[in-house]
Amino acid sequence: MEINIWSDIRCPFCYIGKRKFEAALKNFPEADKVKVTWKSFQLDPTLQTQPDIKLMEYLAMSKGMPLDQAKGMVSHVMNMASEEGLRFNFDHAVVANSFNAHRLLHFAKSLQKGGQLKEALLKAHLEDGINIDDIRALTEIAVANGLEKEATEKILNSDDYAYDVKQDEMEAQNIGVRGVPFFVFDNKYAISGAQPTDAFLETLNKAWGEFASEKPELIVSKGDSCDVDGNCD
């Protein structure tokens, strides 16, 4: 069974939702039969990277409010993150466009390291205050997670995987995704937002029940063959 997850690396609820989903998957008996695919989604594709401006300052300016009031706006997000063992640091998070990070994520997916890099990128942006639009920083993150340095630099200094990012975003638009995180279970059920772990587990069980019952039994026409025990007949 496949689960597609649209999310943005800049999105705090995407990190929180990831933790809640992972907790549900940990308690799901058929977890080893689930394929999780991370899909790209940019909340603001036009955002200009501004490494000298921190996220809280940007939020205050964009909302036209004092810094203290802006911090109050995100207090509930901080509390939710803390409950999931996350330590968001909005005071140090860098205002950065996530497009290049999404391209890098697609490269990692091609090497079966998508989930690992997704975690690393979310942590880098939301906890560590790293500029996720900086090629050097992205390369360091990639190398730390098993990607080859020269190949990574080549990707980041090109337009490679730009089409893949756009395709994910187009697919999201076609199915009506308006916000992230957005989880699609076996192309039948969807969960929008960082909902409680029980909601994820309930949907996992429901989707799996239908997936298992609808999966057609393989009809085998038998002939001469050899089996794994070394018998040939």
SEDREN-197960 format. One line per field, with one value per residue: residue in one letter; residue number from 1; chain; x, y, z of N, C-alpha, C in turn. Coordinates in nm, 3 decimals. Each point is the difference from the previous one (the first is absolute). Example, Ala and Ser with C-alpha at 12.3 -4.5 7.8 and 13.67 -1.06 7.14 Angstrom:
// residues 2
type <- A S
seq <- 1 2
mol <- A A
n.u <- 1.319 -0.035
n.v <- -0.569 0.105
n.w <- 0.780 -0.072
ca.u <- -0.089 0.082
ca.v <- 0.119 0.119
ca.w <- 0.000 0.006
c.u <- 0.090 -0.077
c.v <- 0.120 0.109
c.w <- 0.000 0.073
//
This chain:
// residues 233
type <- M E I N I W S D I R C P F C Y I G K R K F E A A L K N F P E A D K V K V T W K S F Q L D P T L Q T Q P D I K L M E Y L A M S K G M P L D Q A K G M V S H V M N M A S E E G L R F N F D H A V V A N S F N A H R L L H F A K S L Q K G G Q L K E A L L K A H L E D G I N I D D I R A L T E I A V A N G L E K E A T E K I L N S D D Y A Y D V K Q D E M E A Q N I G V R G V P F F V F D N K Y A I S G A Q P T D A F L E T L N K A W G E F A S E K P E L I V S K G D S C D V D G N C D
seq <- 1 2 3 4 5 6 7 8 9 10 11 12 13 14 15 16 17 18 19 20 21 22 23 24 25 26 27 28 29 30 31 32 33 34 35 36 37 38 39 40 41 42 43 44 45 46 47 48 49 50 51 52 53 54 55 56 57 58 59 60 61 62 63 64 65 66 67 68 69 70 71 72 73 74 75 76 77 78 79 80 81 82 83 84 85 86 87 88 89 90 91 92 93 94 95 96 97 98 99 100 101 102 103 104 105 106 107 108 109 110 111 112 113 114 115 116 117 118 119 120 121 122 123 124 125 126 127 128 129 130 131 132 133 134 135 136 137 138 139 140 141 142 143 144 145 146 147 148 149 150 151 152 153 154 155 156 157 158 159 160 161 162 163 164 165 166 167 168 169 170 171 172 173 174 175 176 177 178 179 180 181 182 183 184 185 186 187 188 189 190 191 192 193 194 195 196 197 198 199 200 201 202 203 204 205 206 207 208 209 210 211 212 213 214 215 216 217 218 219 220 221 222 223 224 225 226 227 228 229 230 231 232 233
mol <- A A A A A A A A A A A A A A A A A A A A A A A A A A A A A A A A A A A A A A A A A A A A A A A A A A A A A A A A A A A A A A A A A A A A A A A A A A A A A A A A A A A A A A A A A A A A A A A A A A A A A A A A A A A A A A A A A A A A A A A A A A A A A A A A A A A A A A A A A A A A A A A A A A A A A A A A A A A A A A A A A A A A A A A A A A A A A A A A A A A A A A A A A A A A A A A A A A A A A A A A A A A A A A A A A A A A A A A A A A A A A A A A A A A A A A A A A
n.u <- 0.085 -0.038 0.081 -0.065 0.108 -0.087 0.116 0.017 0.126 -0.062 -0.080 -0.021 -0.124 0.079 0.085 -0.092 -0.060 0.123 0.022 -0.115 0.026 0.125 -0.058 -0.090 0.094 0.060 -0.126 0.036 -0.072 -0.053 0.069 0.049 -0.132 0.038 -0.024 0.089 -0.071 0.109 -0.101 0.042 0.004 -0.011 0.002 0.121 -0.030 -0.063 0.007 0.051 0.107 -0.008 0.122 -0.010 -0.114 -0.025 -0.047 0.028 0.114 0.013 -0.038 0.073 0.098 -0.015 -0.015 0.107 0.073 -0.002 0.130 -0.027 -0.080 0.097 0.083 -0.092 0.001 0.129 -0.044 -0.121 0.064 0.065 -0.117 -0.064 0.098 -0.003 -0.131 0.053 0.062 -0.065 0.110 -0.113 0.075 -0.118 0.063 0.042 -0.123 0.056 -0.034 -0.050 0.014 -0.097 -0.003 0.118 -0.051 -0.110 0.078 0.069 -0.117 -0.032 0.114 -0.023 -0.122 0.071 0.057 -0.132 0.027 -0.118 -0.041 0.120 0.002 -0.123 0.031 0.111 -0.075 -0.100 0.085 0.065 -0.119 -0.073 0.106 0.071 -0.101 -0.003 0.070 -0.125 0.042 0.089 0.066 0.085 -0.098 -0.068 0.114 0.027 -0.125 0.012 0.121 -0.049 -0.083 0.127 -0.023 0.035 0.111 0.081 -0.066 0.004 0.125 0.018 -0.075 0.055 0.104 -0.107 -0.078 0.086 -0.100 0.021 0.005 0.074 0.063 0.005 0.041 0.075 0.039 0.017 0.056 0.065 0.024 0.031 0.054 0.024 0.130 -0.044 0.039 0.108 0.025 0.012 -0.069 0.042 -0.098 0.084 0.021 -0.035 0.086 -0.042 0.111 -0.064 0.125 0.058 -0.079 -0.082 0.091 -0.101 -0.010 0.133 0.001 -0.106 0.055 0.114 -0.068 -0.071 0.104 0.068 -0.109 -0.020 0.122 -0.001 -0.123 0.045 0.111 0.002 -0.054 0.128 -0.047 0.048 0.050 -0.005 0.132 0.090 0.051 0.084 -0.006 -0.024 -0.064 0.012 -0.132 0.025 -0.116
n.v <- -0.119 0.099 0.080 0.094 0.071 0.098 0.062 0.107 0.010 0.107 -0.104 0.072 0.017 0.015 0.064 0.075 0.020 0.021 0.065 0.062 0.016 0.032 0.069 0.039 0.027 0.048 0.037 0.009 -0.110 0.066 0.066 -0.124 0.005 0.106 0.058 0.079 0.085 0.075 0.087 0.072 0.102 0.112 0.039 0.045 -0.041 0.115 -0.068 0.117 -0.075 0.015 -0.045 0.131 -0.056 0.001 -0.121 0.019 0.054 -0.099 -0.088 0.064 0.009 -0.126 -0.016 0.082 -0.078 0.033 -0.011 0.059 0.075 0.011 0.017 0.081 0.041 -0.022 0.051 -0.009 0.051 0.086 0.019 0.003 0.076 0.069 -0.013 0.030 0.066 0.098 0.062 0.055 0.065 0.057 0.026 -0.122 -0.045 -0.040 0.120 -0.111 0.017 -0.089 0.070 0.053 0.021 0.039 0.071 0.039 0.021 0.049 0.065 0.032 0.032 0.050 0.030 -0.002 0.129 -0.005 -0.105 -0.051 0.041 -0.047 -0.097 -0.020 0.019 -0.071 -0.087 -0.001 0.006 -0.092 -0.080 -0.014 0.065 -0.106 0.071 -0.041 0.122 -0.035 0.005 0.077 0.065 0.007 0.032 0.078 0.041 0.012 0.050 0.072 -0.004 -0.011 0.126 -0.025 0.058 -0.054 -0.113 0.024 0.041 -0.104 -0.072 0.049 -0.018 -0.076 -0.036 -0.095 -0.081 0.111 -0.077 -0.082 0.109 0.052 -0.121 -0.006 0.124 -0.039 -0.111 0.074 0.086 -0.105 -0.036 0.129 -0.024 0.051 -0.098 0.011 -0.121 -0.081 -0.095 -0.075 -0.076 -0.071 0.130 -0.024 0.007 0.111 0.045 0.108 0.040 0.055 -0.097 -0.035 -0.062 0.002 0.124 0.010 -0.053 0.071 0.101 -0.024 -0.029 0.109 0.075 -0.053 0.012 0.113 0.045 -0.060 0.048 0.113 -0.027 -0.012 -0.119 -0.030 -0.010 -0.116 0.008 -0.122 -0.004 -0.056 -0.021 0.088 -0.058 0.077 -0.118 0.039 -0.005 -0.082 0.038
n.w <- 0.000 -0.078 0.069 -0.064 0.031 -0.018 -0.005 0.078 -0.032 -0.047 -0.009 0.112 -0.049 -0.106 0.079 0.058 -0.118 -0.040 0.113 -0.014 -0.129 0.030 0.097 -0.090 -0.089 0.107 0.017 -0.128 0.018 -0.102 0.090 0.005 -0.017 0.068 -0.116 0.061 -0.073 0.010 -0.001 -0.102 0.083 -0.069 0.125 -0.031 -0.124 0.027 0.112 0.032 -0.025 0.132 -0.021 -0.019 -0.041 0.129 0.015 0.129 -0.039 -0.088 0.093 0.089 -0.089 -0.039 0.132 -0.004 0.079 0.129 0.023 0.115 -0.075 -0.090 0.103 0.047 -0.128 0.019 0.113 -0.058 -0.107 0.075 0.060 -0.116 -0.046 0.113 -0.017 -0.119 0.099 -0.062 -0.038 -0.038 -0.090 0.012 0.114 -0.037 -0.025 -0.113 -0.046 -0.052 -0.129 -0.009 -0.114 0.027 0.120 -0.064 -0.080 0.107 0.052 -0.119 0.003 0.126 -0.042 -0.101 0.117 0.012 0.000 -0.061 0.070 -0.014 -0.126 -0.014 0.083 -0.070 -0.107 0.050 0.050 -0.115 -0.059 0.063 0.012 -0.111 -0.058 -0.082 -0.085 -0.022 -0.030 0.092 -0.114 0.063 0.062 -0.114 -0.055 0.103 -0.007 -0.131 0.010 0.099 -0.104 -0.040 -0.039 -0.124 0.046 -0.091 0.017 0.131 -0.004 -0.079 0.081 0.110 -0.078 -0.009 -0.101 0.029 -0.029 -0.070 -0.107 0.075 0.044 -0.120 -0.036 0.109 -0.026 -0.125 0.043 0.089 -0.096 -0.073 0.116 -0.016 0.004 0.113 0.076 0.074 0.056 -0.104 0.063 -0.100 0.046 -0.071 -0.024 0.128 0.098 0.058 0.053 0.038 0.010 0.107 -0.041 0.101 0.072 0.085 -0.051 0.007 0.123 0.028 -0.064 0.065 0.109 -0.021 -0.036 0.101 0.076 -0.065 0.024 0.119 0.017 -0.055 0.067 -0.131 0.023 0.005 -0.122 0.040 -0.121 0.049 -0.004 -0.080 0.120 0.055 0.121 0.106 0.010 -0.127 0.013 -0.098 -0.039
ca.u <- -0.085 0.082 -0.049 0.065 -0.009 0.042 0.040 0.104 0.107 -0.016 -0.126 0.015 -0.098 0.043 0.091 -0.085 -0.081 0.090 0.019 -0.125 -0.018 0.099 -0.045 -0.107 0.059 0.072 -0.098 -0.078 0.058 0.044 0.085 0.105 -0.060 -0.041 0.100 -0.025 0.063 -0.010 -0.030 0.037 -0.104 0.053 -0.104 0.019 0.107 0.058 0.077 0.139 0.089 0.059 0.075 0.028 -0.125 -0.049 -0.139 -0.092 0.004 -0.073 -0.142 -0.047 -0.006 -0.103 -0.131 -0.013 -0.023 0.122 0.066 -0.055 -0.131 0.025 0.044 -0.120 -0.079 0.055 0.024 -0.069 0.077 0.115 -0.047 -0.029 0.128 0.063 -0.068 0.049 0.144 0.068 0.042 0.001 0.073 -0.043 0.082 0.122 -0.033 0.032 -0.099 0.063 -0.082 0.027 0.000 0.123 -0.005 -0.090 0.072 0.094 -0.078 -0.031 0.125 0.014 -0.100 0.048 0.101 -0.068 0.032 -0.092 -0.048 0.112 0.034 -0.114 0.018 0.116 -0.031 -0.093 0.077 0.093 -0.070 -0.086 0.067 0.142 0.020 0.085 -0.057 -0.028 0.015 0.143 0.052 0.101 -0.069 -0.073 0.099 0.045 -0.109 -0.007 0.116 -0.018 -0.104 0.040 0.002 0.135 0.016 0.008 -0.130 -0.093 0.033 -0.040 -0.146 -0.041 0.045 -0.069 -0.146 -0.044 -0.112 -0.097 -0.124 -0.061 -0.064 -0.119 -0.098 -0.063 -0.089 -0.114 -0.082 -0.069 -0.104 -0.104 -0.083 -0.060 0.079 0.009 0.093 0.080 0.019 -0.117 0.032 -0.093 0.016 -0.042 -0.080 -0.142 -0.029 0.095 0.001 0.058 0.048 0.067 -0.106 0.047 0.055 -0.110 -0.066 0.084 -0.007 -0.133 -0.001 0.088 -0.072 -0.111 0.055 0.061 -0.107 -0.051 0.111 0.023 -0.115 -0.015 0.119 -0.038 0.087 0.074 -0.038 0.122 -0.005 0.121 0.073 0.126 0.074 0.084 -0.040 0.109 0.060 0.084 -0.077 -0.039 -0.098
ca.v <- 0.119 0.121 0.123 0.118 0.111 0.131 0.089 0.098 -0.001 0.121 -0.008 -0.063 -0.105 -0.117 -0.075 -0.055 -0.105 -0.113 -0.072 -0.065 -0.109 -0.103 -0.067 -0.091 -0.107 -0.087 -0.088 -0.063 -0.134 -0.026 0.113 -0.041 -0.012 0.135 0.082 0.143 0.086 0.143 0.083 0.141 0.103 0.127 0.089 0.129 -0.016 0.129 0.051 0.032 -0.037 0.115 -0.063 0.093 0.025 -0.120 -0.030 0.076 0.138 0.001 -0.016 0.126 0.101 -0.036 0.014 0.136 -0.004 -0.004 -0.130 -0.078 -0.050 -0.108 -0.116 -0.055 -0.071 -0.133 -0.071 -0.129 -0.089 -0.041 -0.097 -0.124 -0.059 -0.052 -0.125 -0.104 -0.011 0.092 0.125 0.104 0.121 0.100 0.119 -0.017 -0.055 0.092 0.014 -0.062 -0.072 -0.143 -0.070 -0.078 -0.111 -0.101 -0.067 -0.091 -0.110 -0.092 -0.072 -0.098 -0.104 -0.087 -0.086 -0.066 0.071 0.111 0.018 0.043 0.139 0.084 0.025 0.087 0.134 0.061 0.033 0.109 0.128 0.036 -0.011 0.038 0.133 -0.010 0.053 -0.114 0.041 0.020 -0.121 -0.062 -0.060 -0.115 -0.104 -0.057 -0.084 -0.118 -0.086 -0.057 -0.103 -0.107 0.035 0.031 0.145 0.056 -0.019 0.094 0.134 0.005 0.013 0.129 0.106 -0.019 0.002 -0.138 -0.032 0.109 -0.052 -0.091 0.083 0.059 -0.108 -0.025 0.112 -0.009 -0.111 0.050 0.091 -0.079 -0.072 0.099 0.030 0.143 0.021 -0.116 -0.128 -0.065 -0.142 -0.077 -0.142 -0.093 0.077 -0.007 0.078 0.110 0.074 0.133 0.060 -0.080 -0.051 -0.090 -0.129 -0.096 0.020 -0.064 -0.145 -0.042 0.004 -0.108 -0.127 -0.001 -0.010 -0.132 -0.099 -0.001 -0.038 -0.145 -0.075 0.022 -0.049 -0.126 -0.115 -0.037 -0.128 -0.054 -0.114 -0.072 -0.080 -0.047 0.108 -0.033 0.082 0.051 -0.111 -0.076 -0.105 0.031 -0.098
ca.w <- 0.000 -0.011 0.061 -0.054 0.094 -0.050 0.110 -0.030 0.099 0.080 0.074 0.131 0.019 -0.076 0.088 0.107 -0.061 -0.028 0.125 0.037 -0.095 0.031 0.122 -0.041 -0.081 0.093 0.064 -0.106 -0.018 -0.137 -0.037 -0.094 -0.133 -0.038 -0.067 0.023 -0.100 0.031 -0.116 0.017 0.004 0.050 0.051 -0.066 -0.100 -0.034 0.113 -0.024 0.110 0.068 0.110 0.109 0.074 0.066 -0.029 0.084 -0.048 -0.127 0.031 0.058 -0.107 -0.098 0.064 0.049 0.144 0.080 0.006 0.112 -0.040 -0.096 0.076 0.063 -0.101 -0.028 0.126 -0.001 -0.088 0.080 0.099 -0.071 -0.039 0.120 0.035 -0.089 0.017 -0.091 0.061 -0.102 0.036 -0.097 0.012 -0.080 -0.132 -0.108 -0.106 -0.117 -0.097 0.016 -0.129 -0.018 0.096 -0.057 -0.109 0.064 0.055 -0.111 -0.027 0.107 -0.025 -0.106 0.063 0.112 0.124 0.011 0.136 0.084 -0.030 0.040 0.142 0.018 -0.049 0.095 0.120 -0.033 -0.011 0.112 0.129 -0.001 -0.057 -0.118 -0.123 -0.088 -0.141 -0.020 -0.064 0.087 0.113 -0.049 -0.032 0.127 0.050 -0.087 0.026 0.134 -0.009 -0.089 -0.142 -0.048 -0.003 -0.135 -0.066 0.062 -0.049 -0.141 -0.001 0.054 -0.092 -0.127 0.016 0.016 0.090 0.007 -0.059 0.096 0.102 -0.061 -0.020 0.130 0.031 -0.090 0.048 0.118 -0.046 -0.067 0.098 0.089 0.120 0.024 0.110 0.036 -0.069 -0.059 -0.009 -0.081 0.028 -0.105 -0.097 0.037 0.120 0.019 0.126 -0.018 0.123 0.102 0.085 0.106 -0.042 -0.011 -0.129 -0.100 0.016 -0.045 -0.147 -0.045 0.011 -0.095 -0.135 -0.015 -0.010 -0.137 -0.088 0.012 -0.051 -0.143 -0.070 -0.064 0.020 -0.121 -0.059 -0.056 -0.091 0.038 -0.097 0.054 0.065 0.114 0.115 0.081 0.073 -0.091 -0.069 -0.137 -0.054
c.u <- 0.089 -0.070 0.083 -0.022 0.054 0.036 0.107 0.101 -0.011 -0.116 0.018 -0.101 0.035 0.094 -0.079 -0.084 0.082 0.019 -0.126 -0.028 0.096 -0.038 -0.111 0.055 0.074 -0.093 -0.090 0.063 0.057 0.094 0.106 -0.050 -0.048 0.117 -0.039 0.078 -0.023 -0.014 0.031 -0.123 0.063 -0.115 0.007 0.115 0.071 0.088 0.146 0.084 0.068 0.077 0.029 -0.123 -0.049 -0.151 -0.097 -0.005 -0.082 -0.151 -0.057 -0.016 -0.114 -0.140 -0.023 -0.028 0.133 0.055 -0.059 -0.136 0.014 0.044 -0.118 -0.084 0.048 0.022 -0.067 0.073 0.121 -0.040 -0.031 0.129 0.068 -0.061 0.047 0.152 0.080 0.030 0.013 0.071 -0.031 0.083 0.124 -0.029 0.017 -0.114 0.063 -0.103 0.040 0.014 0.124 0.005 -0.093 0.066 0.098 -0.072 -0.036 0.125 0.020 -0.099 0.047 0.105 -0.055 0.035 -0.094 -0.047 0.106 0.033 -0.114 0.011 0.113 -0.028 -0.096 0.073 0.092 -0.070 -0.067 0.068 0.140 0.029 0.092 -0.075 -0.020 -0.002 0.146 0.062 0.103 -0.066 -0.076 0.094 0.048 -0.106 -0.007 0.112 -0.013 -0.103 0.026 -0.003 0.141 0.013 -0.003 -0.132 -0.102 0.024 -0.042 -0.150 -0.041 0.040 -0.060 -0.150 -0.056 -0.106 -0.097 -0.135 -0.074 -0.072 -0.130 -0.109 -0.073 -0.101 -0.122 -0.095 -0.080 -0.116 -0.117 -0.090 -0.053 0.073 0.016 0.097 0.070 0.027 -0.132 0.039 -0.107 0.031 -0.059 -0.093 -0.150 -0.036 0.107 -0.015 0.072 0.042 0.064 -0.102 0.055 0.046 -0.111 -0.073 0.080 -0.011 -0.134 -0.007 0.091 -0.073 -0.113 0.051 0.061 -0.106 -0.054 0.108 0.019 -0.115 -0.016 0.118 -0.029 0.101 0.064 -0.042 0.119 -0.030 0.132 0.059 0.128 0.080 0.089 -0.041 0.123 0.069 0.087 -0.071 -0.039 -0.093 -0.096
c.v <- 0.124 0.119 0.115 0.118 0.127 0.087 0.097 -0.002 0.121 -0.010 -0.070 -0.112 -0.127 -0.087 -0.066 -0.115 -0.124 -0.085 -0.076 -0.119 -0.115 -0.077 -0.100 -0.119 -0.100 -0.100 -0.071 -0.135 -0.026 0.110 -0.036 -0.014 0.136 0.073 0.146 0.081 0.146 0.080 0.147 0.091 0.125 0.090 0.136 -0.011 0.130 0.057 0.023 -0.037 0.125 -0.050 0.091 0.032 -0.132 -0.013 0.082 0.147 0.014 -0.009 0.129 0.107 -0.029 0.018 0.142 0.007 0.000 -0.143 -0.088 -0.059 -0.114 -0.127 -0.066 -0.082 -0.144 -0.081 -0.138 -0.100 -0.053 -0.108 -0.135 -0.072 -0.065 -0.132 -0.117 -0.015 0.089 0.131 0.109 0.125 0.108 0.128 -0.006 -0.055 0.108 0.005 -0.050 -0.070 -0.148 -0.077 -0.088 -0.119 -0.110 -0.073 -0.101 -0.121 -0.102 -0.081 -0.109 -0.115 -0.098 -0.098 -0.072 0.064 0.118 0.028 0.054 0.147 0.094 0.038 0.101 0.143 0.073 0.044 0.120 0.135 0.041 -0.007 0.061 0.137 0.002 0.052 -0.114 0.039 0.027 -0.130 -0.069 -0.072 -0.125 -0.116 -0.068 -0.092 -0.129 -0.098 -0.068 -0.112 -0.099 0.030 0.041 0.151 0.056 -0.013 0.098 0.142 0.018 0.021 0.141 0.117 -0.015 0.019 -0.141 -0.012 0.117 -0.046 -0.089 0.076 0.059 -0.104 -0.033 0.109 0.001 -0.111 0.042 0.091 -0.078 -0.075 0.093 0.029 0.152 0.034 -0.129 0.000 -0.058 -0.144 -0.072 -0.149 -0.083 0.067 -0.003 0.092 0.107 0.060 0.132 0.054 -0.098 -0.050 -0.097 -0.135 -0.103 0.013 -0.064 -0.152 -0.054 -0.005 -0.106 -0.134 -0.011 -0.019 -0.139 -0.109 -0.010 -0.043 -0.151 -0.080 0.012 -0.049 -0.136 -0.111 -0.038 -0.138 -0.053 -0.120 -0.074 -0.080 -0.048 0.116 -0.055 0.090 0.038 -0.109 -0.086 -0.112 0.046 -0.107 0.068
c.w <- 0.000 0.066 -0.055 0.095 -0.064 0.119 -0.049 0.113 0.092 0.099 0.136 0.024 -0.079 0.082 0.113 -0.054 -0.033 0.125 0.040 -0.092 0.031 0.126 -0.031 -0.076 0.088 0.066 -0.101 -0.035 -0.139 -0.050 -0.103 -0.142 -0.053 -0.064 0.017 -0.103 0.035 -0.129 0.030 -0.003 0.058 0.043 -0.065 -0.100 -0.033 0.112 -0.037 0.122 0.057 0.123 0.118 0.084 0.060 -0.017 0.083 -0.042 -0.128 0.026 0.055 -0.107 -0.097 0.056 0.052 0.149 0.075 0.008 0.111 -0.035 -0.098 0.071 0.071 -0.096 -0.019 0.127 0.001 -0.089 0.075 0.102 -0.065 -0.038 0.120 0.043 -0.085 0.008 -0.093 0.070 -0.106 0.053 -0.103 0.007 -0.087 -0.140 -0.108 -0.101 -0.130 -0.088 0.004 -0.131 -0.019 0.096 -0.049 -0.117 0.057 0.057 -0.108 -0.039 0.104 -0.018 -0.106 0.051 0.123 0.135 0.023 0.142 0.093 -0.024 0.037 0.147 0.024 -0.042 0.093 0.127 -0.026 0.001 0.130 0.135 0.001 -0.062 -0.120 -0.123 -0.100 -0.147 -0.033 -0.051 0.089 0.117 -0.043 -0.032 0.127 0.059 -0.081 0.030 0.136 0.000 -0.113 -0.148 -0.040 -0.026 -0.142 -0.074 0.054 -0.051 -0.145 -0.012 0.039 -0.089 -0.140 0.024 0.018 0.109 0.019 -0.054 0.100 0.111 -0.054 -0.023 0.130 0.033 -0.090 0.042 0.122 -0.038 -0.060 0.098 0.108 0.128 0.013 0.113 0.034 0.150 -0.051 -0.031 -0.081 0.016 -0.113 -0.102 0.031 0.114 0.019 0.139 -0.027 0.136 0.096 0.101 0.105 -0.054 -0.021 -0.133 -0.112 0.008 -0.047 -0.153 -0.058 0.001 -0.102 -0.142 -0.023 -0.014 -0.140 -0.099 0.001 -0.061 -0.150 -0.081 -0.061 0.030 -0.132 -0.046 -0.078 -0.090 0.015 -0.115 0.065 0.058 0.111 0.117 0.083 0.080 -0.089 -0.071 -0.139 -0.051 -0.095
//
